[in-house]
């Protein structure tokens, strides 16, 4: 079916024009990220959430039209097909994944593939099994998940436009059948098309429902599937400055799950549920296109950071499958004052995290201590001292103990990197440090200088 018989010509032309805006030299990902813009993302969302696509149900004529739109955008940007028989499509039943590849630049890691994807199907007219109603009306799914597809299309165009490609190949994936049970992503992890048979996924980013950014809060799922992944996310967030909310629960509710089950480090970015979820009212006018731009920029930074990483990326962290939000809450639990008075130099207690041992979490800040006066907060994570990172909590404590009268701590505060400048001074007498806190899976007792 020709997409132009279903889509408004203006929408299709707008998307190809969006791809054409990417000409010119781009030296690295940070510069290329400037090309990701809300206007381009908005054009993609508007085209994919048009009534003419009838809710993009997997295997339907609207779903096929949405796939054709994506393929035309990829082809217009000059991206290499990575599907079956020289096409962009990977077919399974009546549905089709869409795959395009940006080859890597380093032969030493040419078989280590980074994947960034989003599902492009939705629920059509809705049924009692997949809609919160009313059913029988077109469910355009502007946020779920035209927004995620728009983000991946913007990332795809930027990666293709970069003259210096990442070291590792990057696969752009658009999954079909997600709303029918993650069918497309499950099919991919079991059966890869011929062009990708010799490549193995080493890291995956999934974008699902990134169109309703509120208060700059982005939910992060799978952030513990690779040791140090939180640090990569925070570093990639320097320019966007979003508030990252890390959810430790792993649920089979989107296309990150099949990869996690296959022991591939995977992270999903999501801007949260809302009253329009799986209803006909999830429409274009409610999408925050500036938010789609911001989340796509963050995702691009994460993708390129891992794709350019020296050595082999860290493998899957098995403990992540057992960790829950309850473990997170225990790890981050604030240490209360005990009955013993003592004097402290800097005034904090931290707890080590096995999922990110180079970023101990602050669980106590002594009132009126140097660190309290400098603005340190419980929940902050220490990631560097005077610009130098460290490997473990023990190393951090040693360096603080041997520091002079002043130091600068680099802090991960909800995924935002900030600096705290501290001047040493004698703190007043106070209720002493609590004894060892009950450790969680992946934590150590609280300690502090």
N, C-alpha and C positions, 0 to 999 in steps of 0.2 A: 504494500500500500504506500503510495507516494505521500510523504508527510505534508506536502503542500495542498493536498485535498482535504486535510483535516485542520491544519494550523492556519491561523491568519498569516498572510504573506508578510505583513509588517513585523510580526513577532519573529518569524524565521530570519528575515533579513537583518533584524536588529541583532540577533545572536551572532550571525556571521560577521557583521560589522564589528561587534565587540571583539571577536577574535582578531580582526584585522588591525585593531588599534595597538597591537603589541609589537609593531615593527620597531627597529632600532636596537642599538647595542645595550645590553644589560650585563654588568660585570659580575654580580653575585646575587644571592637570594635576597639580601636586605634591600638592594636597589630594585630588583624585580618585583618585590612585594608591593612597591608603590603602584604597580599597574593593577593590582586587585582593587576594584572600586565598587562602591554601592550601586552605581548606575548599571554597570555590567551585570552584577549579581541580580539586580532587580529585573532586568530584561529576561534573564533566564527563568527566574521565578514566575514572571508573568506569562511566559510562553508555556511553561510546564503545568501551570495551574489554571490554564484557560479552560472554560467550559467545553470547548471542542474536543478535549482529550477525555472527557467523561470519567474523570477520576482515576485514570491510569491503572486500572486493575490489571494485574499480571495476566498475560495471555489474551487480553482483550484488544480490540482495534485501537482504543485510546492508549493502551500500554505500548502497542507497536508504534503508534505515532510519536509517543514520547521518546521511544528508543531511536526512531529515525531523526528526531530533532537533535538528540545528543550526538549521534553519529555525524550528522552534517556539521555540527559545531567542532567536533574533533577533527574531521577531515579539513574543514576550513582553516584550522590552526596548524595543519600539517603534521599531526600526530600519527605515529606508526600503529597500524592495527595489530592486535595481539590475540585475536579470537581464532575461530575455526576457519581453515581453508582461505587464509589471506584476508578475512573480513574482520570487522570489529566485534562480531557477535560470537558468543558461546551459547549454543542452543541447548535447552533441556526441556523436553516436552513441548508445550506451546509457548514457553517463556525463553527469554534471552538475556544473559549478562552481556554487558558491553565493556570491552577491554582495549586499552591503548597503552603503549609503552614508550617511555623516554629512556633510551639506552644510557648506561653509565659511561663514565670517562676513564675508569681505571680497570684494566684487564685483570688485575689481581683480585678484584671482588665483583667481577661481572656476573657471577651467578647468585649473588646475594641481593634479593629483590625487596625493596620497600614498597608497600602498597598503601594508597590512599583511596578510599572509596565511600560510596553512599548508595542507598537503595533508591530507585526511581519509580517504583510502583506505589500505588495506594489502594484504596478499597472500592473504587468505582462508585456505584450508587449506594453502597452500604447495605449491610444485612444485620439482623439481630446478633449475629456472631462477631461482627467486627466494627460495629458503629454504636455510638451512644445516642444516635438519632438526631433528627428524624431520618428514617431510611427511605429509599426510593428517590432521593435527590442526589445530585452530583456532589461528591465529596472531593473537592479540588486538591486538598492536601498541600496547601501552599507552604506551610511550615514542615509538614510531614509528607514527603521529604523533598519537595521542590527546592527548599532552602539548602539542604545538604548537597544536592546535585549541583546547584548553582555554585556553591563553594568549591566543589571538586573541579567543575569546568573552569572556574577562574584560576585555580591552582595549575591545572593542566596547561592552560594557555601561557601562564608565566613560565613554567618549567620548559616548555617548548621554545620560548623566546630567549631563554638564557644562552648566551654563546658558550659559557663555561658550564657544562652540565655537572650534576653531582657525581661523585665517584661510583655510586651504586645505581643500577637501573631503578626507575620508579614506575610502578604500574598504576594507571588511573583506572579504577574499576567502578562500574555502575551496576548494582545488583538488582535483579528482578526477583519477584516472588517473596520479598521479605515479609509482607503482610500475610502470606500464606504459610509461614513457618520457617523463615530464613532460608528458603529453598535455593536461591541463587548462590549465596555465600557457602552454604553446605556443599552444593555441587562443585564449586570451585576448589574447595579444600580437598575434595575426593578425586576430582578429575580436572587436571589443568589442560588447556588446549596445547597443541603441538608447539607453537612458538615459545611457550613458557615451561616446557617439560624439564629443561636443564636448569631452571632457576628455582630457588627456594625462597619463600617469604621469610625474612628475618625480623620484620617489624611492620605493623599495620596501624593506620589511623582511619577511624570510621567517623563520618560526619552524619549525624542523624538529628533532625529538628534543631537547626542552629538559627532559626529565623525569628525568635522572640526574645532577644537579649533584653534583660531588665536589670537595671542597677549594675551593669557590667559584670554580672555573675555568670560564669560558665561552669557547668557540671562536668567533672572528669571521671570517667569509669575506666578501670583497667590500669590505673596509674601505678600499681604495684606489681605488674606482670614482668617487669624488668628492673633489676637493681639500678638505682640512680635515675629512673625515668622521671620522677618528680623534678629533679634538678634540670633535666633537659627541657621540660615544659616551662619551668620558671625562667630559664635563660632565654627560651624562645619568646617569652611573654614580655621581654623588656620594652619593646616598642609599642605593643598593644596595651599593656598595663591593665589587663582584665583581672577580675577577682576569680581565682580558680578554687572551686569547691570539690574536694576529692571524696568520691564515694567508693568505699571499699567493697561493697556488695557486687558480686558478679552474677547477673541474671540473663537468661536466654531471651532477651527482649529486643535484640538488634544484631546487626551483622558482625559486631565484634566477637560475639559468643563462639561461633564455629572456629575462629582462629585461636581463641584462648583454649578451647577444648582440644585443639590440635597442638597446643604448647608453643604458640607463636606469640611473642610479646605484642600486645595490642592495646590501644587506647581509644576511647570514644569521647567526642566532644558533643555537648548537648546543652541547649539553653533552657530546658525545663518544660514540664507539662503545663497545660492551661485549659480553660473551660471549652475551648474550641477543638480539643484533641478528638480525632475520629468523629467529627461532626461536619455537616455541610458548611458551617460557618468558618472553617479553617481556610480563609481566603486571602487573596493577595494584599488587600489594603491593610491587613493586620501585621504584615511582615516588616520587621525592622531591618531594612537592607543595609544600613550602616553597621548593624550588628553582625550580619552575614559577612560583610567585608572584614570586620575585626577578627571574627573567629577563623575565617579562611586565612588571614595573615598569620595567626597563631599556628594553625595547622601546617601551613607552608614552612614556617620556621622549624617545627618539630620534624617534618619530613626531611628537609634538607640537612638538619643537624645529624640525624641518624644516617642518612645516605652518604654524608661526607665523613662520618666518624672513622678515625684511624683504627686499624686492627679489626677483628671480628666483633660485631655488636654483642653485648651481653645477651646470654640466652634467657629462656623463659624461667621465671621464678616460680617454682611449684607452690611455695607457701601462699601465693596470692589466691589460689583456689580455695584455701581454707579460711582466709581472713575475712572478717565481716566488719560492719560499721561499729559493732560493739567492741571489737579489738582496737579500732581507731580511737574510740572514746576513752578506753582504758589507757592507751599509750599517751594520749594528750591530757589526761586528767591532771588538774592542778594540784600541786603538793601544798598542803596546808602547814602552818607553823606548828612546831612541836613545843614541848614544855621547857627546853633547855635554851638559855640565852647564850649567844656567841656574837663575835664581831666578824664581819666578812669584808673582803676587799672589793670585789666587783658586785656581788649580790644577785646570783641567779642559781637555779638548779635546772639541769637538762636531763632528758631521758633519751637513750640511744634507740634508733629504729633500724631493725635489720633490713627493711626494704630500702632504706637510704641511709646507710651508716655514716656518710659524710655530711649529714644534716641533722644533728641532734635537735630535738624539740624542746623548747623552753617550757618548763612546767611550774616554775616559781620565780617571781621577781620580788626581791626583798624591798619592802617599803623604804623610801628615802635613801636607797643605795645608789651608787654611781650609775648602774644600769637602769634603775627605775627612773632616775632623773634624766637619763639620756633618751628615754622613751621606749625601752624594750618592753615587750608584752608577752604574756603567756600565750603559747600557740605559735610564736615565731620560731623559725628554724635557723640556726647559725650555720652559714655555708662557707664563710671565709673570715680570716682575721688579718687585718691590714692588707687586704687584697690577695691573700694566699689561701687557697683551699686546704683542707686537711682530710685525712682518710677516715678517722674514727673519732668518737667522743673523747677517748683517752688522750689522743694527740691534741685536740682542742684544749682540754683542761691543762695539759702541760704547757702549751704555748701561752695561755692566759696567765698561768702562774708565774711564768718567767718574763712576762711583758713589763715594760717600763711604766711610767705614770699615766700613759694615755694609749688608747688603741681605737681602731675602727672595725666594727663588726659588720659584715655583709649578711643581710637577713632575707630569708624567704618568708614573706608575710602573705599568706593566702595566694601564693604564686606570683606575687609582685616582689621584685628585688629592691630593697631599700638599704641604706647605710645608717648605722648608729655610731656616733662619735662619743667615746667615753673617756672621762678623765677620772683617774683613780683618786679615792679619798676614803678616809675612815668612816664607815657607816656607824650609826648609833647602835647601842645594844638592842637586841631584838630576839624574838622567839626563834629558836634554832631550827636547823634543817630537820625535816622529817626523815626517819629511817627509810631503808629501802622499800620502795613501792612494789606492790605485787606486779611482776613483769607479765606482759602479754606475749603472745607469739610474736617474736621479733622486737622485743624491747629489753632494756636493762634497767636496774634500779636508778632512780634519779640521783644525779651528782651535781655538785656545783662549786665554783671557786668563791 
